[in-house]
Amino acid sequence: MSKIIFIIVAVIIIGGAIYYEKRRGDDISLIVKKLGFDFYPGQHRLPEALDQVGFDLFTQGPPNIKNRAQGIRNGREVTIFDFTYTASSAGEGQRSYPVADDFNSVKTRSQSVIWIRSKQSLPDFDLSPSRIHRRTAAARFGLNLVTFDGQNSFNQQHTLLARDGQKVRALFNDKVFEYLARHPKLVFESRGQDALFYRFEKLPDPDAIPQFLEDAETLLDLFQQQ
């Protein structure tokens, strides 16, 4: 009897997950089509052009994404999708194989991601909240910690890593600091003409995607206006 109950529970859980994924895909499709984007439901491989850019996020798990939306907005190429990987609770994931449960808790991290490719280039840097899991982006990509005199709140709330600290410092003015104070959980990875935006472990409701996109574009505009 217990085996039958286990099977029934497993079927319910799997069925619920399948329903949730389909419902989420359907809802995202309706939202992004209003933005004029094309939508590709289900799971896909990470686009090769994106995989070759060198973003830290995609070193954390297999190159698989879901619910991809794509279009042109304000003269920029924009792609929105969900990315999921497993990681140790206090650390990172791995690209080539799943994180093993070697007496450390393993968790699944899912986030919606926005990739924007524009004509204007920015220096290579990585901006993230300070109070998150351990990251090794600095060592992996040869980036150095950047702080600002007189910006104690920013220095405490964010971790800024850059290949060229002087060039990156020039991008940060009062408007940028004020915006980041209002959006402290936003992660921004910059690699030349490519920019990546996400919030760790944040899979927003489909209705929130337009606002998320606006948040990302506003920050990118602030950086590119310098």
Summary of the structure (lengths in Angstrom):
residues: 226
radius of gyration: 18.9
end to end distance: 67.8
largest distance: 67.8
contacts: 640
relative contact order: 0.15
helix: 37%
strand: 34%
